[in-house]
């Protein structure tokens, strides 16, 4: 007989799922994790109607086709002016961002989605950050296509069909993003924004030996891609502020007090420094201010690492050890850079950035778990039904044996 187990689910958690008693669900086991979800795949996806993303794409494609006919265009290249890349990126940005804003506003007003915990002031930041990610992704994707299909051109019907499919796909992804927006997704947007924007600036800048100077060189006027680099930093900082806003909505309700407020404002300061580094690049007129802001960024990071034991509620020992190890490595690297002259300035800055950004993501993940506890995270208990059944059988047999022994004792007394 195979063993059976029972999971006790809190009533507050059941109310959030919409599941009913005796409903058949699907259980998935993957890497020591158990996921319970509806057995039908369609029930797990947001309900997105076809015309929500097809209709805007169709209208814009018709407008594009009419424009091409008016310009007497018979073919279109992959990249460049009046190209598939230019048309699809421009129209996808217009359509995608408009659809995102409308979906966000509707779900926010109806109070029936994850957007209810996001402040209205975060909408412009998230929208612009998402638009920049779309622009960077399109630039990289069509740059690769241009390398693979050099000088390729398509007729106007094929080109507009490509544009229609791309706009519809972006619209669908955008609506899905707005309907499932969460702190994890905003964190992913932040990561993609920073990493993708910096890599894009490194690949597209005109000075190939930029690394011989310093990391901040990517944001100076000497670099042709300085705008992408600086805009990435500015909106990464603003997006981090939006993420902190979102996380602390629930966190401050559960852990009110000066410590939580201090943690919040330190994270605001960190985000403001990231944005200010892009706003004031390392050009001669901003050089001193740029360096001061960079040092403030480091100081706030060190304060966070040292004080995290006291200002982060229910901090775990594992996270504390990780924090102190990262802080020690950053300190040791600084000493090696200053005294031994072993690392170049660019290598030092890149390593420091990688360590600090990794720790920052870990901190935001810990805050997210604390904020979600009782809302999306619940403690449950697994019971072994087989063991309970065996215990009941054992107790029943013991009771029968006692009754039988008692009967035999009474019979002997009567004799």
TORDOVO-661379 format. One record per residue (C-alpha): x, y, z. Coordinates in Angstrom, 1 decimal. Last residue first. Layout:
<rs>
<r <X, Y, Z>>;
...
</rs>
This chain:
<rs>
<r <-14.8, -19.8, 37.5>>;
<r <-16.3, -16.3, 37.5>>;
<r <-12.9, -14.7, 38.1>>;
<r <-11.4, -16.7, 35.2>>;
<r <-14.2, -15.4, 32.9>>;
<r <-13.6, -11.8, 34.0>>;
<r <-9.9, -12.1, 33.2>>;
<r <-10.7, -13.5, 29.8>>;
<r <-13.0, -10.6, 29.0>>;
<r <-10.4, -8.0, 30.2>>;
<r <-7.8, -9.7, 28.0>>;
<r <-10.2, -9.5, 25.0>>;
<r <-11.0, -5.9, 25.7>>;
<r <-7.3, -5.0, 26.0>>;
<r <-6.5, -6.8, 22.8>>;
<r <-9.3, -5.0, 21.0>>;
<r <-8.0, -1.6, 22.3>>;
<r <-4.5, -2.5, 21.2>>;
<r <-5.7, -3.5, 17.7>>;
<r <-7.6, -0.2, 17.4>>;
<r <-4.6, 1.8, 18.6>>;
<r <-2.4, 0.0, 16.0>>;
<r <-5.0, 0.6, 13.3>>;
<r <-5.2, 4.3, 14.2>>;
<r <-1.4, 4.6, 14.2>>;
<r <-1.1, 2.9, 10.8>>;
<r <-3.7, 5.3, 9.4>>;
<r <-1.8, 8.2, 10.8>>;
<r <1.4, 7.0, 9.3>>;
<r <-0.3, 6.5, 5.9>>;
<r <-1.8, 9.9, 6.1>>;
<r <1.6, 11.6, 6.4>>;
<r <0.9, 15.2, 6.9>>;
<r <2.5, 18.1, 5.1>>;
<r <2.2, 21.6, 6.7>>;
<r <1.7, 24.9, 5.0>>;
<r <3.3, 28.4, 5.5>>;
<r <1.9, 30.9, 3.1>>;
<r <3.4, 33.1, 0.4>>;
<r <1.1, 35.3, -1.9>>;
<r <-0.4, 37.6, 0.7>>;
<r <0.5, 36.2, 4.0>>;
<r <4.2, 36.5, 3.1>>;
<r <4.4, 38.5, -0.1>>;
<r <6.2, 41.5, 1.5>>;
<r <8.7, 39.3, 3.3>>;
<r <9.5, 37.4, 0.1>>;
<r <9.8, 40.6, -1.8>>;
<r <12.2, 42.1, 0.8>>;
<r <14.4, 39.0, 0.5>>;
<r <14.3, 39.3, -3.3>>;
<r <15.2, 43.0, -3.1>>;
<r <18.2, 42.2, -1.0>>;
<r <19.4, 39.4, -3.4>>;
<r <19.0, 41.9, -6.3>>;
<r <21.1, 44.4, -4.4>>;
<r <23.8, 41.8, -3.7>>;
<r <24.1, 41.0, -7.4>>;
<r <24.2, 44.7, -8.2>>;
<r <27.0, 45.3, -5.7>>;
<r <29.1, 42.4, -6.8>>;
<r <28.7, 43.1, -10.6>>;
<r <29.3, 46.8, -10.1>>;
<r <32.4, 46.3, -8.0>>;
<r <33.8, 43.8, -10.6>>;
<r <33.0, 46.3, -13.5>>;
<r <34.6, 49.2, -11.6>>;
<r <37.8, 47.4, -10.8>>;
<r <38.1, 46.0, -14.3>>;
<r <37.7, 49.5, -15.7>>;
<r <40.2, 51.1, -13.3>>;
<r <42.8, 48.4, -14.1>>;
<r <43.5, 45.8, -11.5>>;
<r <46.9, 45.0, -10.0>>;
<r <47.8, 48.5, -8.8>>;
<r <48.9, 46.8, -5.6>>;
<r <47.8, 49.5, -3.1>>;
<r <44.7, 51.1, -4.5>>;
<r <43.3, 48.3, -6.6>>;
<r <44.2, 45.6, -4.1>>;
<r <42.6, 47.6, -1.3>>;
<r <39.4, 48.2, -3.3>>;
<r <39.3, 44.4, -4.2>>;
<r <39.6, 43.6, -0.5>>;
<r <36.7, 45.9, 0.4>>;
<r <34.5, 44.5, -2.3>>;
<r <35.4, 40.9, -1.2>>;
<r <34.6, 41.8, 2.4>>;
<r <31.2, 43.4, 1.5>>;
<r <30.3, 40.3, -0.6>>;
<r <31.3, 38.0, 2.3>>;
<r <29.4, 40.2, 4.7>>;
<r <26.2, 40.1, 2.6>>;
<r <26.4, 36.4, 2.0>>;
<r <26.8, 35.7, 5.7>>;
<r <23.8, 38.0, 6.5>>;
<r <21.7, 36.3, 3.8>>;
<r <22.4, 32.9, 5.2>>;
<r <21.7, 34.1, 8.8>>;
<r <18.2, 35.2, 7.7>>;
<r <16.8, 38.7, 8.2>>;
<r <13.5, 38.7, 10.0>>;
<r <12.9, 42.4, 9.3>>;
<r <15.8, 44.2, 7.5>>;
<r <16.9, 47.3, 9.5>>;
<r <19.1, 45.6, 12.2>>;
<r <21.2, 43.0, 10.4>>;
<r <21.1, 45.1, 7.2>>;
<r <23.2, 47.8, 8.9>>;
<r <26.6, 46.8, 7.6>>;
<r <25.5, 45.9, 4.1>>;
<r <23.1, 48.9, 3.8>>;
<r <25.8, 51.3, 5.1>>;
<r <28.3, 49.9, 2.6>>;
<r <25.8, 50.3, -0.3>>;
<r <25.0, 53.9, 0.8>>;
<r <28.8, 54.7, 0.8>>;
<r <29.3, 53.2, -2.6>>;
<r <26.5, 55.2, -4.2>>;
<r <27.7, 58.3, -2.4>>;
<r <31.1, 57.7, -4.0>>;
<r <29.6, 57.6, -7.5>>;
<r <27.6, 60.8, -6.7>>;
<r <30.9, 62.5, -5.7>>;
<r <32.7, 61.3, -8.9>>;
<r <29.9, 62.5, -11.2>>;
<r <29.8, 65.9, -9.3>>;
<r <33.5, 66.4, -9.9>>;
<r <33.4, 65.4, -13.5>>;
<r <30.2, 67.3, -14.5>>;
<r <31.7, 70.1, -16.6>>;
<r <34.6, 67.8, -17.8>>;
<r <32.3, 64.9, -18.9>>;
<r <31.7, 62.0, -16.6>>;
<r <28.0, 61.9, -17.0>>;
<r <25.5, 63.8, -14.9>>;
<r <22.0, 62.4, -15.6>>;
<r <23.4, 58.9, -15.9>>;
<r <25.2, 59.0, -12.6>>;
<r <22.1, 60.8, -11.2>>;
<r <19.8, 57.8, -12.0>>;
<r <22.1, 55.3, -10.1>>;
<r <22.4, 57.8, -7.2>>;
<r <18.7, 58.2, -7.0>>;
<r <18.3, 54.4, -6.8>>;
<r <20.7, 54.1, -4.0>>;
<r <19.0, 57.0, -2.1>>;
<r <15.6, 55.4, -2.6>>;
<r <17.1, 52.1, -1.2>>;
<r <18.4, 54.0, 1.8>>;
<r <15.0, 55.6, 2.2>>;
<r <13.2, 52.3, 2.3>>;
<r <15.6, 50.7, 4.8>>;
<r <15.2, 53.8, 7.0>>;
<r <11.4, 53.5, 6.9>>;
<r <11.7, 49.8, 7.8>>;
<r <13.8, 50.7, 10.8>>;
<r <11.6, 53.6, 11.9>>;
<r <8.5, 51.5, 12.4>>;
<r <5.8, 49.5, 10.7>>;
<r <6.6, 45.8, 9.8>>;
<r <3.4, 44.2, 8.4>>;
<r <1.9, 47.4, 6.9>>;
<r <5.4, 48.6, 6.0>>;
<r <6.0, 45.5, 3.9>>;
<r <2.7, 45.5, 2.1>>;
<r <3.2, 48.8, 0.2>>;
<r <7.0, 48.5, 0.7>>;
<r <7.5, 46.2, -2.3>>;
<r <5.7, 48.4, -4.8>>;
<r <7.4, 51.6, -3.9>>;
<r <10.8, 49.8, -3.9>>;
<r <10.0, 48.6, -7.4>>;
<r <9.0, 52.1, -8.6>>;
<r <12.3, 53.5, -7.1>>;
<r <14.2, 50.7, -9.0>>;
<r <12.5, 51.8, -12.2>>;
<r <13.6, 55.4, -11.6>>;
<r <17.2, 54.3, -11.1>>;
<r <17.1, 52.0, -14.2>>;
<r <15.4, 54.9, -16.0>>;
<r <18.4, 57.2, -15.5>>;
<r <21.0, 54.5, -15.9>>;
<r <19.6, 53.3, -19.3>>;
<r <19.2, 56.9, -20.5>>;
<r <22.9, 57.4, -19.7>>;
<r <24.1, 54.4, -21.7>>;
<r <21.7, 54.9, -24.6>>;
<r <22.8, 58.5, -24.9>>;
<r <26.5, 57.7, -24.7>>;
<r <26.4, 55.6, -27.8>>;
<r <28.8, 57.8, -29.8>>;
<r <31.3, 57.8, -27.0>>;
<r <33.4, 61.0, -26.5>>;
<r <30.3, 62.7, -25.1>>;
<r <30.7, 60.6, -21.9>>;
<r <28.4, 57.8, -20.8>>;
<r <30.6, 54.9, -22.0>>;
<r <33.6, 56.5, -20.4>>;
<r <32.1, 55.8, -17.0>>;
<r <33.6, 52.3, -17.2>>;
<r <37.1, 53.6, -17.4>>;
<r <39.8, 54.5, -19.9>>;
<r <41.4, 51.4, -21.5>>;
<r <37.9, 49.8, -21.7>>;
<r <36.9, 52.4, -24.3>>;
<r <39.2, 50.6, -26.8>>;
<r <36.5, 50.1, -29.4>>;
<r <35.5, 53.8, -29.5>>;
<r <32.5, 54.1, -31.8>>;
<r <30.0, 52.6, -29.3>>;
<r <27.5, 50.0, -30.5>>;
<r <28.7, 46.9, -28.6>>;
<r <29.5, 48.5, -25.3>>;
<r <26.3, 50.6, -25.4>>;
<r <24.2, 47.5, -26.1>>;
<r <25.9, 45.7, -23.3>>;
<r <25.1, 48.5, -20.9>>;
<r <21.5, 48.7, -22.0>>;
<r <21.0, 45.0, -21.8>>;
<r <22.5, 44.6, -18.3>>;
<r <20.7, 47.6, -16.8>>;
<r <17.3, 47.3, -18.5>>;
<r <17.2, 43.5, -18.4>>;
<r <17.9, 43.6, -14.6>>;
<r <15.3, 46.3, -14.0>>;
<r <12.7, 44.5, -16.2>>;
<r <13.4, 41.3, -14.3>>;
<r <12.9, 43.1, -11.0>>;
<r <9.7, 44.6, -12.3>>;
<r <8.6, 41.0, -13.2>>;
<r <9.4, 39.7, -9.7>>;
<r <7.6, 42.7, -8.1>>;
<r <4.5, 41.8, -10.1>>;
<r <2.7, 42.7, -13.4>>;
<r <0.6, 39.7, -14.5>>;
<r <-2.2, 41.6, -16.4>>;
<r <0.1, 44.4, -17.6>>;
<r <2.8, 41.9, -18.9>>;
<r <0.2, 39.8, -20.7>>;
<r <-1.1, 42.9, -22.4>>;
<r <2.4, 43.8, -23.4>>;
<r <3.2, 40.3, -24.7>>;
<r <0.0, 40.3, -26.8>>;
<r <0.7, 43.8, -28.2>>;
<r <4.3, 42.9, -29.0>>;
<r <3.1, 39.8, -30.9>>;
<r <0.5, 41.8, -32.8>>;
<r <3.0, 44.4, -33.8>>;
<r <5.5, 41.8, -35.0>>;
<r <2.9, 39.9, -37.0>>;
<r <1.7, 43.1, -38.6>>;
<r <5.2, 44.3, -39.4>>;
<r <6.0, 41.0, -41.2>>;
<r <2.8, 41.2, -43.2>>;
<r <3.7, 44.8, -44.1>>;
<r <7.0, 43.6, -45.5>>;
<r <5.5, 40.7, -47.4>>;
<r <3.0, 42.9, -49.1>>;
<r <5.6, 45.7, -49.8>>;
<r <8.1, 43.4, -51.5>>;
<r <11.1, 42.3, -49.5>>;
<r <14.7, 43.5, -49.5>>;
<r <18.0, 41.8, -48.5>>;
<r <21.1, 44.0, -48.6>>;
<r <22.9, 41.6, -46.1>>;
<r <20.8, 38.8, -44.7>>;
<r <22.7, 37.5, -41.7>>;
<r <24.3, 40.8, -40.7>>;
<r <21.1, 42.7, -41.2>>;
<r <19.2, 40.0, -39.2>>;
<r <21.6, 40.6, -36.3>>;
<r <21.1, 44.3, -36.4>>;
<r <17.4, 43.6, -36.6>>;
<r <17.4, 41.7, -33.3>>;
<r <19.8, 44.1, -31.5>>;
<r <17.8, 47.3, -32.5>>;
<r <14.5, 45.6, -31.8>>;
<r <15.6, 44.5, -28.3>>;
<r <17.0, 48.0, -27.5>>;
<r <13.7, 49.6, -28.6>>;
<r <11.5, 47.1, -26.7>>;
<r <13.6, 47.6, -23.6>>;
<r <13.3, 51.3, -23.9>>;
<r <9.5, 51.0, -24.2>>;
<r <9.4, 48.9, -21.1>>;
<r <11.4, 51.5, -19.2>>;
<r <9.1, 54.2, -20.5>>;
<r <6.0, 52.3, -19.3>>;
<r <7.4, 51.4, -15.9>>;
<r <8.5, 55.0, -15.2>>;
<r <5.2, 56.5, -16.4>>;
<r <3.1, 54.0, -14.3>>;
<r <5.1, 54.3, -11.1>>;
<r <3.3, 57.5, -10.1>>;
<r <0.0, 55.6, -10.1>>;
<r <1.3, 53.5, -7.2>>;
<r <1.4, 49.7, -7.7>>;
<r <-0.5, 47.5, -5.2>>;
<r <-3.7, 47.4, -7.3>>;
<r <-1.6, 46.5, -10.4>>;
<r <-1.7, 42.9, -9.4>>;
<r <-5.2, 42.5, -10.7>>;
<r <-8.9, 43.0, -9.9>>;
<r <-9.0, 46.6, -8.6>>;
<r <-11.3, 47.6, -11.4>>;
<r <-9.6, 51.0, -11.6>>;
<r <-6.1, 49.4, -11.6>>;
<r <-7.1, 46.8, -14.1>>;
<r <-8.4, 49.4, -16.5>>;
<r <-5.5, 51.8, -16.0>>;
<r <-2.9, 49.0, -16.6>>;
<r <-4.7, 47.7, -19.7>>;
<r <-4.9, 51.2, -21.2>>;
<r <-1.2, 52.0, -20.4>>;
<r <0.0, 48.7, -21.8>>;
<r <-2.1, 49.0, -25.0>>;
<r <-0.7, 52.5, -25.6>>;
<r <2.8, 51.3, -24.9>>;
<r <2.4, 48.4, -27.3>>;
<r <0.8, 50.3, -30.1>>;
<r <3.2, 53.3, -30.3>>;
<r <6.3, 51.2, -29.5>>;
<r <5.2, 48.5, -32.0>>;
<r <4.6, 51.2, -34.6>>;
<r <8.0, 52.7, -34.3>>;
<r <9.8, 49.3, -34.0>>;
<r <7.9, 47.7, -36.9>>;
<r <8.4, 50.6, -39.2>>;
<r <12.1, 51.1, -38.5>>;
<r <13.0, 47.4, -38.7>>;
<r <10.9, 46.8, -41.8>>;
<r <12.7, 49.7, -43.5>>;
<r <11.8, 53.3, -44.5>>;
<r <15.2, 54.4, -43.4>>;
<r <17.6, 51.7, -42.4>>;
<r <17.1, 48.0, -41.7>>;
<r <15.4, 45.0, -43.4>>;
<r <15.0, 46.7, -46.7>>;
<r <11.6, 47.6, -48.3>>;
<r <10.2, 46.9, -51.8>>;
<r <7.6, 48.5, -54.1>>;
<r <7.4, 52.0, -52.5>>;
<r <5.3, 54.5, -54.4>>;
<r <5.3, 56.9, -51.4>>;
<r <1.5, 56.8, -51.3>>;
<r <1.6, 53.0, -51.5>>;
<r <4.0, 52.9, -48.6>>;
<r <1.8, 55.2, -46.5>>;
<r <-1.3, 53.2, -47.3>>;
<r <0.5, 50.0, -46.2>>;
<r <1.6, 51.7, -42.9>>;
<r <-2.0, 52.9, -42.2>>;
<r <-3.3, 49.4, -42.9>>;
<r <-0.6, 47.9, -40.6>>;
<r <-1.6, 50.4, -37.8>>;
<r <-5.2, 49.3, -38.0>>;
<r <-4.4, 45.6, -38.1>>;
<r <-2.0, 45.8, -35.1>>;
<r <-4.6, 47.7, -33.1>>;
<r <-7.2, 45.0, -33.9>>;
<r <-5.1, 42.0, -33.3>>;
<r <-4.0, 42.8, -29.7>>;
<r <-7.3, 43.3, -27.9>>;
<r <-9.2, 41.6, -30.8>>;
<r <-8.1, 38.1, -29.7>>;
<r <-9.2, 38.3, -26.1>>;
<r <-6.7, 37.9, -23.3>>;
<r <-7.8, 35.8, -20.3>>;
<r <-4.5, 35.5, -18.4>>;
<r <-3.1, 32.0, -18.6>>;
<r <-3.4, 29.2, -15.9>>;
<r <-7.0, 28.3, -16.8>>;
<r <-6.0, 27.6, -20.4>>;
<r <-3.6, 24.9, -19.3>>;
<r <-6.4, 22.8, -17.8>>;
<r <-5.4, 20.9, -14.7>>;
<r <-5.5, 24.0, -12.6>>;
<r <-2.3, 24.6, -10.5>>;
<r <-0.3, 23.0, -7.6>>;
<r <3.4, 23.6, -7.8>>;
<r <5.8, 21.6, -5.6>>;
<r <9.5, 22.5, -5.5>>;
<r <12.4, 20.2, -4.7>>;
<r <13.8, 20.8, -8.2>>;
<r <10.5, 20.3, -10.1>>;
<r <7.3, 18.5, -8.9>>;
<r <4.1, 19.5, -10.6>>;
<r <0.6, 18.9, -9.1>>;
<r <-2.4, 19.4, -11.3>>;
<r <-5.8, 20.0, -9.8>>;
<r <-9.1, 18.1, -9.6>>;
<r <-11.7, 20.1, -7.5>>;
<r <-12.8, 18.3, -4.3>>;
<r <-13.3, 21.6, -2.5>>;
<r <-13.2, 24.7, -4.7>>;
<r <-10.3, 26.6, -6.1>>;
<r <-10.6, 30.4, -6.6>>;
<r <-7.0, 30.8, -5.6>>;
<r <-7.1, 33.9, -3.4>>;
<r <-9.8, 32.4, -1.1>>;
<r <-7.8, 29.3, -0.7>>;
<r <-4.8, 31.3, 0.7>>;
<r <-7.0, 32.9, 3.4>>;
<r <-8.3, 29.5, 4.3>>;
<r <-4.9, 28.2, 5.0>>;
<r <-3.8, 25.1, 3.0>>;
<r <-3.0, 21.8, 4.9>>;
<r <-1.2, 19.5, 2.6>>;
<r <-2.1, 15.8, 2.9>>;
<r <0.1, 12.8, 2.2>>;
<r <-0.5, 9.2, 1.1>>;
<r <1.8, 6.2, 1.4>>;
<r <1.5, 3.4, -1.1>>;
<r <0.0, 0.0, 0.0>>;
</rs>
